């Protein structure tokens, strides 16, 4: 699944192609992705021009003036910028035809992606957006904030850091990396983590996400696209996907297990 660094990289690529372009037609080949009335979706978007593209956590916000298109890629969603004369490929579900004989095409093999159309001044009021926590590189993510969210929780730290209402944008890859960097076991309960350890988690989350964004995110399996979005942070991963390999700190073998239903990589020695 694309995480915050990858989504920001996609945003940057889309900005280069779309800002100033006008939508002249919309073709919906699979309607389940669109969470707005289909007739309204088509009639409102037709003729609109892309003004800006921003992100909130893992959500991409296409600002079209009075209205905005709010999009989540979920597991394997991707945007493609292609000539309108190219035949449609399998799993290209939403086609936005532009005024320059190019399309913005949304492709999603698993069909888990989401698109919501709303007034631009109402984006922050959407349930999906309003419930989100603080982004990992936001100055508002302080040790006091994090401690207040987890100090009385019986949930494991892996689950807590995946909770988007606490920290917005960390996904499976980066939670593993943050916990390793902070020397905290994914099995630790939130109520057992100190204020000082919360400070370390915040610091490492900021550092790792900042570095990953600089490198274009992490390319593992499905995170690539025709837009040229190929990340390089996978070259810096310390534990994630490194099962059976030596820990870069202590040389203990990295283990893989499941926590909260998610594949979890950790060092049993450094993260006791």
C-alpha positions as CSV (number, residue, x, y, z in Angstrom):
1,X,0.0,0.0,0.0
2,X,1.4,3.5,-0.8
3,X,2.1,5.3,2.4
4,X,2.5,9.0,3.1
5,X,5.9,9.4,1.4
6,X,4.7,7.5,-1.7
7,X,1.4,9.5,-1.9
8,X,3.3,12.8,-1.7
9,X,5.6,11.6,-4.5
10,X,2.6,10.7,-6.6
11,X,1.1,14.1,-5.9
12,X,4.3,15.8,-7.1
13,X,4.3,13.8,-10.3
14,X,0.6,14.6,-10.9
15,X,1.1,18.3,-10.4
16,X,3.6,18.4,-13.2
17,X,1.1,17.0,-15.7
18,X,-2.3,18.2,-14.5
19,X,-2.2,21.8,-13.2
20,X,-4.0,24.0,-15.6
21,X,-5.5,21.1,-17.6
22,X,-9.3,20.9,-18.1
23,X,-11.4,17.8,-17.8
24,X,-13.5,17.4,-20.9
25,X,-15.1,14.0,-20.2
26,X,-15.3,11.3,-17.6
27,X,-15.7,7.6,-18.4
28,X,-16.5,5.3,-15.4
29,X,-15.9,1.6,-16.2
30,X,-16.2,0.4,-12.6
31,X,-18.5,2.6,-10.4
32,X,-17.7,1.0,-7.0
33,X,-14.7,3.3,-6.5
34,X,-16.8,6.5,-6.7
35,X,-18.6,7.3,-3.4
36,X,-20.6,10.2,-4.9
37,X,-23.7,10.1,-7.1
38,X,-22.4,9.1,-10.5
39,X,-24.4,11.7,-12.4
40,X,-23.3,14.4,-10.1
41,X,-19.7,13.2,-10.3
42,X,-19.7,13.4,-14.1
43,X,-21.6,16.6,-14.5
44,X,-19.8,18.6,-11.9
45,X,-16.3,17.5,-12.9
46,X,-16.8,18.0,-16.7
47,X,-15.3,21.4,-17.7
48,X,-13.4,21.8,-14.4
49,X,-9.7,22.8,-14.4
50,X,-7.0,21.4,-12.0
51,X,-6.0,24.2,-9.8
52,X,-3.8,22.4,-7.2
53,X,-3.1,19.0,-5.9
54,X,-2.3,18.4,-2.2
55,X,-2.3,15.6,0.3
56,X,-3.6,14.9,3.7
57,X,-1.9,11.8,5.0
58,X,-2.6,9.1,2.4
59,X,-5.3,11.1,0.7
60,X,-4.8,13.0,-2.5
61,X,-6.8,16.2,-2.9
62,X,-7.4,17.4,-6.4
63,X,-8.5,21.0,-6.1
64,X,-10.7,22.1,-9.1
65,X,-11.9,25.4,-7.7
66,X,-15.3,25.3,-6.1
67,X,-15.1,21.5,-5.9
68,X,-12.4,19.0,-4.9
69,X,-11.9,15.3,-5.7
70,X,-10.6,13.5,-2.7
71,X,-8.9,10.2,-3.5
72,X,-7.4,7.3,-1.6
73,X,-5.3,4.7,-3.4
74,X,-5.8,2.0,-0.8
75,X,-3.8,-1.2,-1.5
76,X,-2.8,-1.0,-5.2
77,X,-4.4,2.1,-6.8
78,X,-2.3,4.1,-9.3
79,X,-2.8,7.1,-11.5
80,X,-1.5,7.0,-15.1
81,X,-1.1,9.9,-17.5
82,X,-1.6,8.5,-21.0
83,X,-2.4,9.6,-24.6
84,X,-6.1,9.4,-25.2
85,X,-5.4,7.3,-28.2
86,X,-3.9,4.5,-26.2
87,X,-6.3,1.6,-25.7
88,X,-7.7,1.1,-22.2
89,X,-5.9,-1.6,-20.2
90,X,-7.4,-4.1,-17.8
91,X,-8.3,-2.5,-14.4
92,X,-8.3,1.1,-15.6
93,X,-11.6,2.0,-14.0
94,X,-11.9,5.8,-14.1
95,X,-10.8,7.8,-17.1
96,X,-10.6,11.6,-17.0
97,X,-10.2,12.9,-20.6
98,X,-8.2,16.1,-20.7
99,X,-8.1,19.1,-23.1
100,X,-4.7,18.1,-24.5
101,X,-5.5,14.6,-25.9
102,X,-4.2,13.0,-22.8
103,X,-6.1,11.0,-20.0
104,X,-5.7,10.8,-16.3
105,X,-6.5,7.1,-15.7
106,X,-7.1,5.4,-12.4
107,X,-6.0,1.8,-12.3
108,X,-6.8,-0.5,-9.4
109,X,-6.5,-4.3,-9.6
110,X,-8.2,-4.9,-6.3
111,X,-10.8,-2.1,-6.7
112,X,-10.3,-0.9,-3.1
113,X,-9.6,2.7,-4.0
114,X,-12.0,5.6,-3.1
115,X,-13.0,8.8,-4.8
116,X,-15.2,11.4,-3.1
117,X,-16.4,14.7,-4.7
118,X,-17.2,17.5,-2.4
119,X,-17.1,21.3,-2.1
120,X,-13.5,22.4,-1.6
121,X,-14.4,24.3,1.6
122,X,-15.9,21.1,3.0
123,X,-12.9,18.8,2.5
124,X,-11.8,19.0,6.1
125,X,-15.3,18.2,7.3
126,X,-15.4,14.9,5.5
127,X,-15.7,12.0,8.0
128,X,-12.7,10.3,6.3
129,X,-10.6,13.4,6.7
130,X,-11.8,15.0,10.0
131,X,-11.0,11.8,12.0
132,X,-7.3,11.7,11.0
133,X,-4.5,12.3,13.4
134,X,-1.3,14.3,13.0
135,X,1.1,13.6,10.2
136,X,4.4,12.1,11.3
137,X,6.5,15.1,10.2
138,X,4.2,17.8,11.6
139,X,5.5,19.8,14.5
140,X,2.3,19.2,16.3
141,X,3.3,15.5,16.7
142,X,4.8,15.9,20.2
143,X,5.7,13.4,22.9
144,X,2.8,14.8,25.0
145,X,0.3,14.3,22.2
146,X,1.4,10.7,21.5
147,X,1.6,9.8,25.2
148,X,-2.0,11.1,25.7
149,X,-3.2,8.8,22.9
150,X,-1.5,5.6,24.0
151,X,-0.7,5.7,27.8
152,X,-3.8,3.9,28.9
153,X,-4.1,1.5,25.9
154,X,-3.9,-2.3,26.1
155,X,-3.2,-2.4,22.4
156,X,0.2,-3.3,21.0
157,X,2.4,-0.5,19.7
158,X,2.3,-1.9,16.1
159,X,-1.5,-1.6,16.1
160,X,-1.4,1.9,17.8
161,X,1.0,3.4,15.3
162,X,-1.1,2.0,12.4
163,X,-4.1,3.8,13.8
164,X,-4.6,6.7,11.4
165,X,-6.6,8.6,14.0
166,X,-3.4,8.8,16.1
167,X,-0.7,9.3,13.5
168,X,-1.9,10.0,10.0
169,X,0.1,8.5,7.2
170,X,2.3,5.8,8.8
171,X,1.6,2.5,7.3
172,X,3.0,-1.0,7.7
173,X,6.4,-0.4,6.2
174,X,7.2,2.7,8.2
175,X,5.7,1.5,11.5
176,X,8.2,-1.4,11.4
177,X,11.0,1.0,10.7
178,X,10.0,3.6,13.3
179,X,9.7,0.9,16.1
180,X,13.1,-0.5,15.2
181,X,14.7,2.9,15.2
182,X,13.2,3.6,18.6
183,X,14.2,0.2,19.9
184,X,10.6,-0.6,20.9
185,X,9.0,-4.0,20.4
186,X,5.9,-4.2,18.2
187,X,4.4,-6.3,21.0
188,X,4.8,-3.6,23.7
189,X,1.5,-2.3,25.0
190,X,0.8,1.4,24.7
191,X,0.3,1.8,28.5
192,X,3.8,0.5,29.0
193,X,5.5,3.1,26.8
194,X,7.0,6.1,28.6
195,X,6.9,9.8,27.7
196,X,10.6,9.7,26.8
197,X,10.0,6.8,24.5
198,X,7.1,8.7,22.9
199,X,9.6,11.5,22.2
200,X,11.9,9.0,20.4
201,X,9.0,7.6,18.3
202,X,8.0,11.1,17.2
203,X,11.6,12.0,16.3
204,X,12.2,8.8,14.3
205,X,8.9,9.0,12.5
206,X,9.8,12.5,11.4
207,X,13.3,11.5,10.3
208,X,12.2,8.4,8.4
209,X,9.3,10.0,6.6
210,X,11.3,13.0,5.7
211,X,14.1,10.8,4.3
212,X,11.7,8.5,2.5
213,X,10.0,11.4,0.8
214,X,13.3,12.8,-0.3
215,X,14.0,9.5,-2.0
216,X,10.6,9.1,-3.6
217,X,9.2,6.6,-1.2
218,X,9.6,2.9,-1.0
219,X,9.2,0.7,-4.1
220,X,7.9,-2.8,-2.9
221,X,5.8,-4.8,-5.3
222,X,2.9,-2.6,-6.5
223,X,4.3,0.9,-5.8
224,X,5.3,2.0,-9.3
225,X,3.6,3.8,-12.1
226,X,3.9,5.2,-15.6
227,X,4.3,8.6,-14.0
228,X,7.9,7.7,-13.2
229,X,7.1,7.2,-9.5
230,X,9.7,4.7,-8.4
231,X,11.1,5.2,-4.9
232,X,14.5,4.3,-3.5
233,X,13.9,4.2,0.3
234,X,13.8,0.4,0.1
235,X,17.6,0.6,0.0
236,X,17.5,2.0,3.5
237,X,15.1,-0.4,5.2
238,X,16.5,-1.8,8.4
239,X,14.0,-4.5,9.2
240,X,10.9,-4.5,6.9
241,X,11.1,-7.3,4.3
242,X,14.4,-8.5,5.8
243,X,13.3,-11.7,7.5
244,X,16.2,-14.0,8.1
245,X,18.8,-11.4,7.5
246,X,21.1,-9.9,10.1
247,X,20.0,-7.0,12.2
248,X,22.2,-4.0,11.1
249,X,22.9,-3.2,14.8
250,X,23.4,-6.5,16.6
251,X,23.6,-9.2,13.9
252,X,20.7,-11.1,15.4
253,X,18.4,-12.5,12.7
254,X,15.4,-10.4,11.9
255,X,12.0,-12.2,12.5
256,X,8.7,-11.9,10.8
257,X,5.4,-12.4,12.6
258,X,1.8,-11.0,12.5
259,X,0.5,-8.3,14.8
260,X,-3.1,-7.1,14.3
261,X,-3.3,-9.1,11.1
262,X,-0.3,-7.3,9.6
263,X,3.1,-8.7,8.6
264,X,5.6,-7.4,11.1
265,X,9.4,-7.4,11.0
266,X,11.5,-6.8,14.0
267,X,14.8,-7.7,15.8
268,X,14.1,-9.8,18.9
269,X,17.3,-8.5,20.5
270,X,17.1,-4.8,19.8
271,X,13.4,-4.6,20.3
272,X,12.9,-6.7,23.5
